[in-house]
């Protein structure tokens, strides 16, 4: 007879949930916008920080330097961004949105809102408030 005890492995559940949701959102963003979710996250940051340094984008996305470099290279190939060397520091590079990047970005926020709502529709407002409190506490204490 199978064990019916609820699974209480918090880190396992957080990790697995994160991976499943990210795969789902990535699949939907790719299907609807033609870009991976990581690029959509970068576009969201760049729309408010156009011309930022690569290291700032790296920090905002919580990625390592090589992952951000690869991400930007792919975004350049997709004509979403351009890179420009800093005029004041030869070691630094700035990232700027292209017109195509701006156009795709306009579609990102509504799509993410739609996908978020689809997830939240399965829960009551009180349940959602508890989840937000839990996640906010993690972000405040472990950032």
VMD Tcl script that draws the C-alpha trace (Angstrom):
set ca {
  {0.00 0.00 0.00}
  {1.51 3.37 -1.03}
  {2.48 5.87 1.65}
  {-0.12 8.69 1.76}
  {1.95 10.95 4.02}
  {2.25 14.41 2.43}
  {5.67 15.11 0.96}
  {7.28 17.83 3.10}
  {10.61 18.17 1.27}
  {10.52 21.95 0.90}
  {13.74 22.49 -1.07}
  {12.91 19.63 -3.41}
  {9.45 21.08 -4.05}
  {10.75 24.62 -4.55}
  {13.43 23.44 -6.97}
  {11.12 21.13 -8.91}
  {8.32 23.72 -9.06}
  {10.77 26.37 -10.25}
  {12.09 24.12 -13.02}
  {8.63 23.03 -14.16}
  {7.27 26.59 -14.23}
  {10.35 27.91 -16.02}
  {10.09 25.18 -18.67}
  {6.40 25.95 -19.16}
  {6.93 29.72 -19.40}
  {9.94 29.27 -21.69}
  {7.91 27.03 -24.00}
  {5.06 29.57 -24.14}
  {7.32 32.60 -24.66}
  {9.23 30.79 -27.42}
  {6.00 29.72 -29.10}
  {4.36 33.15 -28.96}
  {7.28 35.58 -29.21}
  {10.04 33.49 -30.79}
  {12.56 34.10 -28.02}
  {13.54 32.19 -24.87}
  {12.30 33.40 -21.51}
  {15.85 34.40 -20.48}
  {15.93 36.90 -23.35}
  {12.53 38.23 -22.36}
  {13.83 38.83 -18.82}
  {16.80 40.72 -20.22}
  {14.49 42.83 -22.40}
  {12.40 43.69 -19.33}
  {15.51 44.89 -17.50}
  {16.89 46.77 -20.51}
  {13.67 48.68 -21.19}
  {14.23 50.44 -17.85}
  {18.04 50.40 -18.00}
  {18.87 50.84 -21.68}
  {22.59 51.28 -22.19}
  {23.49 49.53 -18.95}
  {26.80 47.81 -18.48}
  {26.89 44.06 -19.09}
  {27.92 43.57 -15.46}
  {24.73 45.34 -14.31}
  {22.57 43.10 -16.48}
  {24.51 40.15 -15.12}
  {23.70 41.16 -11.54}
  {20.04 41.87 -12.30}
  {19.53 38.45 -13.88}
  {21.47 36.66 -11.13}
  {23.67 34.97 -13.73}
  {27.36 34.34 -14.01}
  {29.42 36.35 -16.47}
  {29.68 33.65 -19.14}
  {25.92 32.98 -19.11}
  {25.19 36.70 -19.57}
  {27.78 36.98 -22.33}
  {26.19 34.04 -24.18}
  {22.71 35.51 -23.64}
  {23.77 38.87 -25.08}
  {25.51 37.22 -28.05}
  {22.28 35.41 -28.91}
  {20.26 38.59 -28.47}
  {22.64 40.42 -30.83}
  {22.16 37.63 -33.41}
  {18.38 37.99 -32.99}
  {18.72 41.78 -33.52}
  {17.23 42.50 -30.08}
  {20.23 44.41 -28.70}
  {23.51 45.99 -29.74}
  {26.73 46.20 -27.76}
  {28.88 49.30 -27.59}
  {32.20 49.72 -25.88}
  {32.30 52.32 -23.15}
  {33.77 55.64 -24.19}
  {35.35 56.06 -20.75}
  {36.44 52.49 -19.90}
  {37.86 50.24 -22.61}
  {37.08 47.15 -20.52}
  {33.37 47.92 -20.17}
  {30.58 47.27 -22.65}
  {27.10 48.77 -22.73}
  {23.97 47.01 -24.02}
  {21.23 48.87 -25.90}
  {17.84 47.73 -27.13}
  {17.14 47.77 -30.86}
  {13.77 48.72 -32.33}
  {13.00 45.01 -32.71}
  {13.92 44.45 -29.05}
  {11.58 47.25 -27.99}
  {8.74 45.84 -30.12}
  {9.07 42.32 -28.72}
  {9.39 43.71 -25.21}
  {5.96 45.37 -25.55}
  {4.51 41.86 -25.87}
  {6.45 40.33 -22.97}
  {4.69 41.92 -19.99}
  {1.13 41.08 -21.15}
  {2.17 37.51 -21.92}
  {3.83 37.02 -18.52}
  {0.77 38.57 -16.85}
  {-1.48 36.13 -18.72}
  {0.67 33.14 -17.73}
  {0.84 34.34 -14.11}
  {-2.93 34.74 -13.99}
  {-3.36 31.23 -15.33}
  {-1.29 29.95 -12.43}
  {-3.01 32.12 -9.81}
  {-6.51 31.18 -10.97}
  {-6.03 27.83 -9.25}
  {-5.74 29.44 -5.81}
  {-7.79 31.63 -3.51}
  {-6.70 35.20 -2.76}
  {-5.71 34.13 0.77}
  {-3.55 31.30 -0.58}
  {-1.87 33.65 -3.04}
  {-1.18 36.14 -0.23}
  {0.53 33.42 1.81}
  {2.67 32.38 -1.16}
  {3.68 36.02 -1.76}
  {4.57 36.47 1.90}
  {6.68 33.30 1.81}
  {8.51 34.30 -1.37}
  {9.01 37.92 -0.24}
  {10.56 36.66 2.99}
  {13.01 34.51 1.02}
  {13.91 37.42 -1.25}
  {14.45 39.76 1.71}
  {16.55 37.33 3.73}
  {18.65 35.55 1.11}
  {19.40 38.14 -1.55}
}
mol new
graphics top color blue
foreach p $ca { graphics top sphere $p radius 0.5 }
foreach p [lrange $ca 0 end-1] q [lrange $ca 1 end] { graphics top cylinder $p $q radius 0.2 }
display resetview
